[in-house]
Amino acid sequence: PYGLDVDSAGNVWVADRGNHRIQKFDSNGKFILKFGNNGTSPSSEPGKFDNPRHVQVDRDSKFVYVADSKNNRIQQFDLNGKFIRTIGKLGDNPGEFNLPSTIEQDSKGNFFVTERGNERIQKFDSNWNPILSWGSKGSSNNQFCHMEHLVLDMHDNVIVTDPQSDPGCSMQPRILKFDNNGNFITKFGTAGSGVGQIRDPEHLAVDNDGNVYVSDRKNDRILVFSPISNS
């Protein structure tokens, strides 16, 4: 199991990456349904998966979107797991994907997708028309290296984990924060195992107070960062 989402009714949707399927549970963990592959082998057929990394239920609770990573596409389903359509294909043009890993939707209905293969973030409108993208491989404030996941805060700012762990990159893991249009705001976290330091940031979440929770894979722990007051 890899990424998950909780819908407005409290149901938990899980991207079961190794089984190439999506599972749905109620808020008490009771199994409801599953869809995707029947076995443990990947598939590129419509409605099937190859390493699905993330699942997102839209704000209207009408559709489920899956980051079908190794098929380099997003797939759309209804809430019963019925396949509706495929979005995107392998490439680096607007609307194309290379190893998509996270889908998030902002308060206006726009979708954001991280792509490890293209080291960028794409923004789409509610109908999946491309709006903008930012990022490339590197270590500057608007670049990424082995990028992992993103989350949106209450102001629709975009927060991204950036391990910087590939050859030729800084090896200085960090968390980056951008506004809703991809403009850099700040970064935080330094390399190490001390307080507030990280070695391999992967998943993250943000609460209603703006606290950011980061899973630090190589330090085997969760870190919590609180907002810094400007007063």
N, C-alpha and C positions, 0 to 999 in steps of 0.2 A: 504493500500500500504506500502511496506517495502523497499526492495532493488531495485536499478535501474542501468541501463547502457545506455550509449550513443554510438551508432555505428559510423563508419567512415563517414556515410552520414548525421549524425546529428539526426537520429531517436532515440527516447527515448523508452526504453524497461523497463517495470515496473513489478515487482513481486507483484501481487495483492493478498497478503497473505490470507486475510479473505475470498476472493472469490475463492481461490484455482485456480488461472489462471494467465497467462501472458498477458499483453496488450502492444501494440506497437502504438506509436504516431509519427507524424512528428515533426520537430523542432518548429513548431508553436502550438503544442498541438492538432492537428487534429487527431482523431482516425483513425487507419489503420486496425488493426486486433487484435484478441484475440484467445487464445487457452488454453486448460485445461478443468476443470470441467464445466458442464453446469449449475449446481446449486451451493449452498453454502455449500454442504456437502463434506467432504474429501473423497478421493478415493485412493486406492493402485493399480488400474489398470495401465498398461503401457500407458504413455501419459497423465495420470491424476495426481493430486497433493493432498498432505496433508500438508498445511502450507508452500508453497514455499517462501523462504526468500530472494533469490538473483538470478539474471539473468546476464549472461555474454555472449556477442557476441564475437566470436573469432577474432583474429587479421586479418584473411583473409576474414572476413565477409561472411563466408560460413555456420556457424552453431551457434546455440544458446544453451547454457547450463544453466540448472536450478538446484539450490540447493533445492531439494524436501525434506525439513527438516525432517518432522515427518514420512516420508517413508524411511528415512535413505539411500538416494541414490542421484545420479546425473542423470539427464535425458538430452538427446541430441535431438535437433530438427533442421530442416532446417529453413531458414529465413521466410518460409510461415507457420511455426508452425506444420509441419508434423513430427510426432514422428519417431525417428531413432533408439535409443537404450537406455537402462538403464545401468548405471555404478555403481557398488558397491551394497552392502547390509548391513544390521545391523551387526556390529561387531567391533573389535578393531585390527584386523590384517591389514597388508598393503592392501590398496585398498578397505577396508570396512569403513563404516561410522556410527557415532552416532550423530544425530542432526547436519548435515552440515549446515552452515549458510552463508558462503561467498565463491565465486569462483572468482579468479583473474588470468590473464594470463600475463606472463612476456614477455620481448622483444625477447626471444629465443623460445617462444611457449609453455613453461612449464606452467602447471596449479598449483595453490595453493588453498587449501580448509581448512577452519577452521571448527572444530567440537567441539561444546559445550559439547556434551556427553562424548567424549574422552579427552577433554581439550588438544587438540593437533592441529598441522598444518601438513598437508600432501602435498608433492610436487609430481607431476606427469609429465611425458613427454607429448608431444602433442597428443599422442595416448592413454593417460590415463593409461600408465604403471607406477606403483609406483616407485619413485626414493628414497625418504627418508621421514621421519617424525620426529617431535620433539615436546616435551611438555608432561606434565602430570599434575594432579591436585596438586596445591601447590602455594607457594609464592616466590620461588627463581627466579632468572633471566631467567630461561628456563622453567618455569612452568606458568600455567594459572588457573584462578578461575572464572567461569561464563564468559568465553571469548566471545567476541562479533564478531568483524569484522576486516578484514585486508585490507591493500592497499599496492601497490607496487610503489616505487618512481622511478625517472628517471634512477637510477642505479640498479634497480631491487632489492633493499633492501625491506624487509618485515616489515611493521609497523602494530601493533596489539593493539586494545583496550582491556584492561584487568581489569574489574571492581573489582575483588577480593571480591565479595559480598556474596559468599556462606558461610554457617556455617563452622567454622574451618579455614577459610582463613584470610588474614591480614586485610581486610576491608580498605585497602589503595589503592584506584584506581590508575591506571597508564597506560601509553602508552609504549609499548616495541618495540624496533627496532632490527632486525636481518639482517644478510647478506643473500644472495640468497640460501645459504646452511644451514641456521638455526643457525649460530653462533651469539651469543648475541653481540650487539654493544653498546646500551645505553638504558636508560629509562628516562621518564620525566613525570611531573605532580605529584601533591600532593593532599591529601584529603582536601576538604574545599570548600568555596564559594568565596574566594578572587581572586585577579588577578592571572591567571595561575593555579588556583586550580580546581579540578574536583570532582564530587560526583558519577556520573554514566556514564562513557564514553561508547557510543554505536557505531554509525556510524562514519566513517572518510574518508577523501579524502586528496590528496596531489596535489599541482600545480607544474608548470614547474620550479618554483624558489625554490622548496623544502619546501614551507610552508605547514604545516599539519593542517587541519581543523577537529575539533572533535565536535560531538554533545554531549553535557553534559545534559543528560535527566533530572536528578533530580534538576539541577540548571536552567533548561529551557533556555539554551543559547548555542551558538556556540563559541568555543575557537579556536584561531589561534596561532600556535607555529611556530616561524621562526628558520631556521638553525643557529647554533652557529658557528661562524668563529673560526678556529684554529690558525689564524694569530695573 
